[in-house]
Amino acid sequence: MLQVENLSKSFGELKLLESVSFSIENSEKVGLIAPNGNGKTTLLKMLTGELQPDEGRIVYSSDMRIAYLEQQPYINPKHTIIEACLDGDDALSQLLRQWELAVQKGDGEAMGKLSERMDSMQAWSVEHNVAEILGKLGITDIHRPCQKLSGGEAKRIALARVLIQEPNLLIFDEPTNHLDLDSIEWLEDYLSQAHMGLLLVTHDRYFLDRVCSRIIEIDDLSLYSYQGNYHYYVEKREERLAAREASVGKARNLMRKELDWIRRQPQARGTKAKYRIEAFEKLKLQAQSGNIQTEIDLSKHQSTYLGKKIFEAKNVSKRFGEKVILDNFCYTFSRYDKVGIIGPNGVGKTTFLKLLLGLEQPDNGCFDIGETVRFGYYRQEMPPFDPGKRVIDTITDIADTIIYPDGGSISASQLLNRFLFPPHKQYSPICKLSGGELRRLYLCTVLISAPNFLILDEPTNDLDIVTLNVLEDYLSEFTGCVLVVSHDRFFMDKIVSHLFYFEGNGCIKDFPGNYSQWRLLKEFRESESVVSTNSDKQTTAKEEKKKPVQREKYKLSFKEQKEYDNNKSRIEELEKEQKELEKILSSGTLQDIELREQSIRIGKIMEEMELLIFRQLELEDSIEDKSGQ
């Protein structure tokens, strides 16, 4: 379907790709991984024809239809949402625009000619399909003007626009940015079942794991292919890097010996030694190729001093007109609290953060903040940077050093280095940074201020996976408080110990666990609700029957009945243990490690209960099925 052959691309002296080759077959779903600034978006733009390669070529199949979702797509502000969704260059969108124009003009002849094409392309149901896709992405008013769209809404509309085109190759650049968790999971299912090829750039590791069957990685100008999902890629990449490190280590040892030999030779040496000098130069290049970006160990770093009194919300309420954000919200933050915030788009998660920081004022209630608390706030909207200023100067203008309570310190340069800005990058002007590198720099400006209470609003957007690993290590060892809004499920599972779930209308549920545990509980309760509803319907139906048909009731076998009774007893035991654990978790007396252990135990309880309940339903169904025969 798509063949890339020996592709190379440079911008001035900056070389991004060199002799890169790969292919994508029909319906194959491929993830593209690379550090920020290493050419991911450049490669996508070459595949779509927006940029031309310096060398090499791209071969497409004759029936190729490509749809491309950019990181920051353009939406015409003069259009309505439905018009923006039909604003593509594909044949279907063009046909629909021609039809709408003919209808507006009342041109019966044109409508007659177009109707056959509308039939053949099944275009009559497109508006319904668009509305359905937009609804799954959290947008319901399809006739609303686009002029006041948020960045997140524009991204979701652009996503719907490419999905309705039904291409045979989708190219996505960070599609999960600005989507809520339900929308992300819907998109996972949609793409997994779609019969189309996919080339995907995303930092969402669960998304890569569940959608992609192959991972390609750009590393040090070269491309590596891994036939498997994200977890397989991580394992094989570690093996590759270990082998490379061993090779580089050997090359360095040989280089030292060769360097010593060359230094001992007289200046006028015969040609017999030239081969050895040439071999030394090759060895030198091999030894220098080991500049591998690895995860950084930040385990020794703490927050600045944080007293016993931290932060308390007392009966806080906030609304905008009829929209309720908070309704008598109360919570006391403890030291080491790492809290995740989840919920649908538009329920007030960012407003909640602004209330905590004093950027918005509550209608009722108050916040009691400890004297030692120092907030660090990472916003979704990145502040503007001076493009001519050097990276290091941007940080040292805030502070030169972070001093920790144990007497340790970290300089601005060390912080930048640990967040993957090597010395030559630190002294580069900001204008040379990629979008992801700018995000990384912004993160460093927050951390250099030495906060002990971090408030992070979608911190994973536009960060590469290597940087995410660094940030996760930092936050895992951070000894202050962390409050984070994120759609990145992998990140939330790794960092937070409990969740605030915003249901809407001011209702916030506090869940003692991470995202995956919450999701499991949600699915379990939904399945319980379905079973309860079906049971109620069956009871009502039986009551309405005046003369029920008498059937001989089928009985379980001795083995099945014993299994059924044992399952029932075990479910009761697990429910009792779950309630006891929930009381302990909500008491606020547990340390962080104990909290994690008990949260993991609750997750295992729910998994076991779900399996047992499903088995009980199977046994009950077998009674009903055989009794009705």
N, C-alpha and C positions, 0 to 999 in steps of 0.2 A: 504493500500500500504506500509506504514511504521509505525511501532509501537515502541516507546521508553518506556522502563519500568524501573523505579527506578534507573536511571543512576546517578552515583557519580564519581567524579574525583578530585584528589588532586595532587599537585606537592610539595613534602616535607610537610612543615607545611601549605602551601597555599592551602586552600580548595576552589575550583571554583564552583562545582556543587554537590548538595546533594539530592538524591532520586527524580530526575527530570523525569517526565513522560509526553508524548504527542504523538499524532499520526498525520499523514498526509494522507488524502484520495486521491483517483484518481482525477487528474486535479485540486486539491486544491492549492491555491497560498498563501503562508504563509510568513510573514515578521518576522525576529528575531531581537529584540532590547535589548541592554544591554550596560551599561557603559564600556569604554575601560578597559581591564584587568579583566573582569568578566566572561570570558569563552566562548564568541561567537565562535571564530575560533577553540578553543579546541573542542567544541561540533560538529562543522562541520567535523573536522578531525576524530572524533570518528564515525560519521555517514558514512564516506567514508572508514573506516578501517585503516586509517593512524595511529590512536592512539587507545588504548584499554581502556575501562572504568575500574575503580577499582571495582565497583559493578554495578549490573543491567545488562540489555541486550537490544539489538536492533533486532527487528524481521522484516524481509523484505518479501514481497510477492514473489512467485516463479518466476514471470516473470520480476522482478525488473531490470531496466537498469538505472544506476546513471551516470550523467555527472557532474563534479565538476570544477568550475572556482575559482582558488585561487586568493588571492590578488596580489601575485607576481609570475605569472606562468613562467615556463621554456620553452623557445623556442630553439630548436637545431640550432645553428648558421650555421651549414653546409647545412641546408635545404633551399630551396626556400620557399616563402610564401605559395604557394599551397601545397607543400610537408608537411610543418609544420601543415597546417590545416587538413591534412589526417594522422597525426601522432598519432591518438588516439588508445586506446585499444579496441574500440568497434568493432563489427563484420563487419560493413560496411567499416571502415577504413582499417581493416586487409585484406578484400577482394580486395579493390582497390590497396593496396600495392602488393598483390600477382599478380594481373592483370598487373600492371606496370612492375613487374619483368619478367613476362612471355613475355611481349611485347619486353622488352630490349634484352632478350635472343633469341627471335624469336622461342619460344617453342610453336608450333602450337597445340600439344596435350594438354598441360596445358591450353592454351587459350580456346580450345574447351570445356574442363571440367568446366572452370570458367565462360564461357559466360552464361550458364543457371542460375547460381547463380547471375550473374550481372543482368540478366533479372528479376529474381524473387525479387531482392532487389532494383530494379529501380536505379541501380548504374550508368547507363550511363549518367544521367543528373547531377551527383553530382558536377562535376567541374563547370558547369554552375551555380548551386545553391550556391557553395562556392564563386564564383566571384560576384554573386549578393549580398550576405550577406556582403562580404568585401567592396563592393562599397557603401552599406548603412552605413558602419562604416568608410568611408573615405579612403579606400585603393583600388587603381585601378590596380597597376602593380603586378599581382599575381605570376609572375615568377622572381621577384626580390629576390636576396639572403638575408637571415635573419641576416647576421653577423653584419650589421650596423643599426639594428633597434633601435629606441628609446624605452624607457620603455612603453610609451603610445601605440606605434605601436604593441609591443609584447602583451600587454593586449588585444588589439582589435583582433589580430590574434587568441589568445587563446579563446576569446569569440566566434569567428566564428567556431573554432574547436569543441566546445561543442554543439553549436546550430545544426550543420549538423549531429551530432550523433543521433538526434531524440530520446532522452531517455524518459522514463516515469517519471523520477524525475530529475530536475535540481537543483543543489546546487550552489548558487552564493555568493561569498564573495566580496563585494564592486564592482559590475560590472560596475558602471557608472564612476568610476575613469578613467581619461584620455580619456573619450568620449566627443565630442563636443555636443552642445545642440540638433542639428538635429539628431545625432546618438542616443542620449538618448531617444528622443521622438519616433524614429523609433523602438527602443528596447521595449519601453512601449507598443506600438501597437502590436508588434510581440508576446510578452509574454502574453498579455491580450487575444489574440485570439488563442494561442497555446493550444492544448489538452494534456497538461502534467502537472505534479505536480511541484511545485517550493518552495524551501526554500531559502529565500533571506536575506542576511545581507547587509544593505546599510544605509548611513546617508541621502540619498536623500528622503526628506519627501513627495514631490510631486509624486515621483516614487512609494513609498509605498502606497500612497493614491489611485493611479490610477491602480495599478497592483494587490495589495494584498487584499484578502477577509477576512484574519484573521491575527492578530498580536500576537506573543508570546514574553513575556518579561522575562529576567532573572534578578532577583532583590534579593540581600541578600541570595544567594545560591538556591533560590526557583524559580519556573517557573509559570507565570500567563498567561492565554489565554484570548484573547478578540476577539469575533466573529464580526469583522467589519474592516474597513480600518483605516488609521492612525488617522484621525480626531476623529473617534469613540474611538480609543485607548486613545488618549489624554484626552478626557472627562472622560472616565471610570477610567483611572489611577488616575486622580485628586480625584475622589470620593473615590477610594481605599486608597489613601494616607491620605486623610482627616479622614477617619474612623480609619486608623491605628494610626494617630497622637492623635485622641481622646482617643483611647484605651491605648496608651502609656502614655498620660497625666494622666489618671485615675490610671494607674499602679504606676506612680511616686508618686502621692499623697498618695496612700496606702502604698507604700514602705517607705515613710518618717515616717508615723505613726508606721509601724511595726518596723522600725529601732529604733525609740524612745522607743518602748516597749521592744525590745531585750536588749538595753543598760541599761534599768532600772532593769533587772532581775539579781538576785544573780548568781554567778558562778555555784554553785551546784544546779541546778534546776531539778525538777522531770521530768519523762518521759511524763507527761501530756502536757508539753509545746513543746515537740519535733516536733509535727505535725505543730505547728505554725512557728517554725524556718525553717522547710523544706518548708513550704508555702512561707516564706519570700524569700528563695533562688530562688524559681520559679518566684516570683514577680520581683525580681531583674533582672533576665534574660529578662522578658517581658519588663521592663522599659528600659533596655539597647538596646532593638531591634529597638528603634526609631531613629537610626542614618541614616536618610533618606537624600539622596543627592537631594537638591532642587536647583532651579535656584537662582543665586546669584544676589543681588541688587547692581549694580555698578553705579547707577544713579548720584552719587555725584562726579564721577571722570571725570576729564577733561584732555585735552592735556596740555603740557607745552606751554609757551607764544608763540604766532604766530603773527607777525607784519602784517601791511596792505599789503605790497608787498609780494606775495607768490611765484608764479611760472608762467612763461609765455613761451610758445613754439612759436618761430618766424620762419615761413616758413621752417620747418624742413623736409628734405628729406633723405631717406635711401634706398639703394638697395643692394642686393647681386647678382651680375651678372645680369640676366634678371628678377630676382624676386624683385618686388618693395614692400617695407614695408610701407614707408611714402612718400607722394608727396605733398610738400609745406603745411605741417600740421601746423595749428595755433590754439592756445587755451590759455586762461588766467584762471588759477585756482583762485577761490574765497574761502574765509574762509567758512568752513562748507561744502564744496563740497564733495559729496559722489558719485563717478562715477564708474559704472560697465563697464567692457570690455567683449564683446562677439564676436563670430565669429567662422568660421570653424577652425579645427586644421590645423596648418601650414601656417597661413596667417601672422604671426609675432607678436602675442600678447605679448609673453614673451620678444621678441627683443625690442618691444616698451617700456616696463618697464625698460629694461637695458639702453636704450637710455636716458630716463628721469633721471636715476641714474648716468649717466656718465660711465657706464660699457661698453657701445658701443658708438662710435663717429658717429655723423651724417655726411652725405656727404655734405649737404648744410644746412644753417640756424643755429640757436643757441637756447639755453635755458637760460632764465634769471631767476635766483633763488634768492629769498629774503634772507637777512642775517640771519633771525631768524629761517629759515626752518631747521628742523632736521628730516631726513628721517628714517623710520623704514621699512626694507625690509624683507618680509617673502617669501622665495623661494620655488619652488616646490621640489627641491632636498634638503633634510635635511642635515645639516652639521654633521660630525662625532662627537660623544660625547665620553669622557673618561668613559668606562664602570665601572671603579672602583671608580669614583668620586661620592660624594653624590649629590642628587638633589639640595638641598639648596645651596651648594657650587658652583654649576654651575651658579646659578643666582647671588650670592653675588660677584663672580669674576668679574661681569660686573658692578653692582651697588648694594648698600645696601638699597637704598631708592629712591622713586620718589617724588620730591617736585613739587607741583602744584602752579599756579600763585596766587590762593586765600589763600596760606599759608598752605593748607592741604598737607598730605603726605601719602604714602603707603609703607610699608616695603617689602623687598623681600619675607619674610615669608607670609605676608598678601596677596600679589599678588598670590603666589603659592596656598594658601588656597582658594582664590576666584576662581582659575581655577582648583579646585577639587583635590588639593594635600594636604590632611590632614597632621598634624605634623608627624605621623609615616612614611608616604611616603616621606616627605621632607628629612628625614635623612636616607633613603634607598639608596643603590648604584644604579646607572643608569642601570646596567645590569639586574635589576629585573623589569624594566618597560616593558609594552607591546608596540607594535608599535604605537597604538593610544596615549598612555601616553607620548611616546617620542615626538610625534607631538605637544602635549599640552605643553611639556617642552620647545620645540623650540619656540613656540608662546610666552611663558613667557620671553625667552631671548630677543626677539624683543621688547616687551612692557617695560621691565625694563630699557631700554636705554632712556626712556622718549621721544619718537618721537612725533612730531606734524603733520607729513605727513606720513601716513601709505600706503605702497605699498605692496599689498598682492597677491601672485600668487598661485591660487588654495588653499586657506587656509582651506577649509572644508574637504580635502582629509584625510581619516583615523580618523577623529574626531567623537566621539559618539554624539548622539543627545543632551544629557544634556550639553556637552561642547559647542556645537553649540549655544544653547540658551544663555549660559554665554557670548560667543563671540559676539553674536548679540546684547545683552544688552549693552555690552561695546562699540561697534561701534556705536550704535544708540545714545548714550550720548556723544560720543567722539567729542570734540569741535575743532579738527583740520580737516585736509583733509584726505580722504580715496580714494584710487584708487585700484580697485580689479578686478582680472581676476578670474572667477568662472563658473563652469558648474552647480552649485547648484541653481536652479531656486527659491526655497523657500527663500534661503539666500539672493539672489539678490533682490527679491521682498521686503524683510523686511528692507534692508539696503540702497540701492542706490536710488538717486533721478533723475539721468539720465544716459544714456548709450552711450558708443562709440561702434558702430557696425562696425567691420572690414569686409568689403565685399571682400577684396583681391585686388591686383594690386594697392596698395597705397590708396585706397578709404576708408575713415572713415566717417560714418554718426553719427551725434550727435542727439540723441533722448531724448526729455524731459519727462522721465517717467521711470517706472521700467520694469522688463522683461515681465510680463504678459501683460502689456499695449502695449509694443512693439510687442509682438507675435500677439495680437489681430489686431493691425494695419497691420502687415505683411499679415495675413490671409485675411483681408478685401481687401487689394490692390491686392492680388493674385486672389481673386474672381472677382474683378473689371476687371482685365486683361483677365480672362477667358471669362467673359461676352462680353468684347470689341472684343476679337478675334473671338468669335462665331458670333457676330453681323457683323464683317467685312466679314467673310466667307459667311454668308447668303446674304449680299449685293452683293458680287462678283458672287455668284451662280445665283442670280436673273438677274444680268446684262448679264450673259452668255446665259440665256435662250432667244431664238429668239422669241418664241411665248408662252408667259406665259399663263397658264390656268387661266381664270377669275373665281374667286369664290366670292360668297357673303360674305362680311366681317362680322364676328360675333362681336356684340357690347356688351360691359359690361352692366350689369344691372345698374339702377340708383344708388343703394347702393354701388356697386363695383366701379363705375366711381367716386363717391364722395370720397370713400376711396383712390382711386388711386391719385386723385388731391390733397387731404390733405397730403398724404404721400410725394408727390413731393414737395410741399411747405415746409413741415417739414424738408426734406433732405437738401433743399437749405438753410434754417435757420441754421441747424446744421453745414453745411460746412462753412458758414460765421463765426459762433462762433468759430469753430475749428481753422480757419486761424488767427483770432484775438488772440486767446489764444497762438498759436504757436509763433506769433510775440512777445507777452509779455514774454513767457518762454525763448525765445532766446535772449532777451534784456540784461539778466544778472543783472537785478535790483531787482529781488525778493529775499526775505529771504527764508531760508530753509523750514519753515512751509508753507509759501505762495506757494512755488514751489511745495511742495507735494500736496497741495489742488488743485492747477490748473492742475497738472498732473493727479490726480484722476478724475477731471472733464473731461479732454480729453478722458480718458479711457471710461467713461460713455457715452460720445458723440459717440465714435466709436462703442460701443455696440449697442446703439439705431439706428445708421445709418445702421449697418449691418442687423439688423432685418427688418428695413423698406425697404432696397434695396431687400432683399430676398422676401419680400411680393410683391413688385412691379414686380419682375421677375415671380412670380407665376401668377399674374394677366395677365401679358403680354403673358405668355405661354398658359393660358386658351383661349385667343383670337386666337392664332395661331392654337392650337389643334382643336378648334371647327370650325374655318374657313376652315380647311383642311378636314373636315368630308364630 
